[in-house]
Amino acid sequence: MRYWLWSFFGVIWVQDAHFNTAQSEFMSHLEQHPASDGFRGLMQNRAFVTLWSGQIISQIGDKIFFVLLIALVVNYPTPQVFANSMRSAVMIANTLPAVLFGSAAGIFVDRWSKKQILWITNLGRGLLVLMIPLLPRAFALLLLIAFLESILTQFFAPAEQSAISILVKPQNLMTANALFTTTMMGSLVVGFAIGEPLLSWANSWVGQYNRELLVGGIYVAAAMVLMLLPMTEQARAHTVSLHPWQDLQLGFKYLQSNRLISNAMVQLTVLYCVFAALAVLTIGLAEEIGLRPEQFGFLLAAAGVGLILGAAFLGQWGDRLSHWPLSLVGFVIMGIVLLWFSFVEQLWLGLLLSVLLGWGAALVGVPMQTLIQRETPSDVRGKVFGFQNNMVNIALSLPLAIAGLLADTIGLRTVLVSMGLIVILSGTWAWRSTRQALKKAA
């Protein structure tokens, strides 16, 4: 096993030696700016700090809103036998717009003021939540609220990504993306962890609808922060003209013509597929290492810790490693961890491997997101990030549907081994494809 691993990395190193000339030429073209000064320099950027603060508040609100939706289901009259179906319906209503409208939302992000999209979408989500107590107690209306809230989120996500490229200097993009990745994972852990206790605490206040007031207030607070965002955007003469179908085609054609960006997007899609599948598979894996099935969250939390540590490392020192095939190393680490997962039985080793898995994910996610932002022209950023948002949400949805079925059909160990091999092969293919694109760009 050790010999195979060293041989594998040796082949990578030898092949990468032939690639260094083309890559270094491209990186010099890509990075014609001073070196990054890490998190300290980024924190001196008032506009970025404002955007980052709005992101923290908004994303925590998203997670608590999801918990609120599930909690509110019991307040709507329904036969007990359909309780689980109603929860599933709410989840589908809240995720379906991400698949249907993710790409289309990016069109409007390119045409409208990104600052206005950021604060208006948060204000709109807050008002939707605050409307729940005023509406009749009909389950269809709760589904509509969940659906509309998700539509507004599809506008917020690409506007936020586009704003980073505007507010942050090119040499600080790696650090900015690392910080946003850290915040995203942190809000995922913190939001779901504090969601139920926070809502229970709010429900204990005097009054019946304090949970809705709390979640709606979080969104409104995010909107107020983002209204103060000091952001200047270039005015475009063609902003009045809007042709959605033609704009969608333009975005797709651009992705087809730019293999560097499309390859990066494919790698991000594979990354999110792995984490979505693990959200299901860790339930069975928890039993294998001595945890109860309902304690599977410990494994996901450990992976989140690894991702945060990896993102923090890249944020501080990532630009010094720009000549490394970081995404390939990340995919290999993830693949080896998945292969090892199929044989692990000790709790400490399972948690350690989860941290290592998250570290590998950071080596893929942060550099690829940075590459997309650096290389995407300003006039198509909304379309590109909208399409990326669409692909990510599909990548998060499909594995949830099939991972559990595959584990029941062919066994958890077989699924983990297959995933590990697929991840390593996907990373190798993407690296080779990116090499070719870099040679052409150089």
Buried (B, 14 or more C-beta within 10 A) or exposed (E): EEEEEEEBEEEBEEBBEEBEEBBBBBBEEBBEEEEBBBBEBBEEBEBBBBBBBBBBBBBBBBBBBBBBBBBBBEEBEEEEEEEEEBBEBBBEBBBBBBBBBBBBBBBBBBBBBBBBBBBBBBBBBBBBBBBBBEEEEEBEBBBBBBBBBBBBBBBBBBBBBBBBBBBBBBBBBBBBBBBBBBBBBBBBBBBBEBBBEBBEEBBEEEEEBBBBBBBBBBBBBBBBBBBBBEBEBEEEEEEEEEEEEEBBEBBBEBBEEBBBBBBBBBBBBBBBBBBBBBBBBBBBBBBBBEBEEEBBBBBBBBBBBBBBBBBBBBBBBBBEBBEBBBBBBBBBBBBBBBBBBBEBEEBEBBBBBBBBBBBBBBBBBBBBBBBBBBBBEEEBBBBBBBBBBBBBBBBBBBBBEEBBEBBEEEEBBEBBBBBBEBBBEBBBBBBEBBBBBBBEBB
